[in-house]
Amino acid sequence: MISAGISVKSQFYDLDPMGIVWHGNYARFFEQARCALLDKMDYNYQQMSDSGYAWPIVEMRIKYVRPIRFPQDVTVTATLAEYENRLKINYLIVDSVNSGKLTKGFTIQVAVDKKTDEMLFQSPSVLYRKVEKLLC
């Protein structure tokens, strides 16, 4: 499948009072990796909008395996898992030094026609074309 990764260095402002990265920041890390993946697909948010569709996240799951600590360097990888009826992206966060698994999760997005505000039960052909171009 199609994947993209980013490097993130945890910052002091990412921490909670316990001295570890606050759980809500993981969604931001996922978003950054997702944008790298969508850029690779040439179908990031601007292209989505220009093609007539919004792609809201309708589900997100995060499994915290081990905490990210300050000033830890991590790699966040986003991998396209499904695209036929929805856009499912899997995420894996690992320590950049020892590759130890820290966090995993996924997001699910669905296409919504911007003209009618109706959710599509099948992904639009524009997404198929973008994915097929990379898979061939």
C-alpha positions, 0 to 999 in steps of 0.5 A: 500500500501507499505510506508516508512518514514524518519525523517529530521531536516532542516539545516542552509545550506538548507535555502534560503535568505528568511530563509526557506528551499529552494524549490530545497531541497524538491527533495532531501527529496523525494529522501531520502524517496524514497530510504527508500521505495525502500530498504523496497522493496529490489529493490533500485538503485543497485538492479534495475541496477543489474536486467538490468533496469534503472528507470529514473524519468520522472515526478515530482510534488511538492505542497508546502503547508507550508514552512519548517523552520530552525531547524524544524523536519519533517517526509517524507513518501513515498508511492507506488501508482502504479507499473504495468506500471510505478513506481509512488510514493507519498510523504507527508512531515509533521511537526514531532511535530504537524503532520501539512501537509507541502508538498505533491507530487509525482514522476513517474519513468519508466523502461528502458532496459539497453541493448537496451535503450528502455522504457518499457510500462509495469513494468518488472516482477522483480518489480512485484515479489518484490511488491507482496512479501510485499503485501502478 
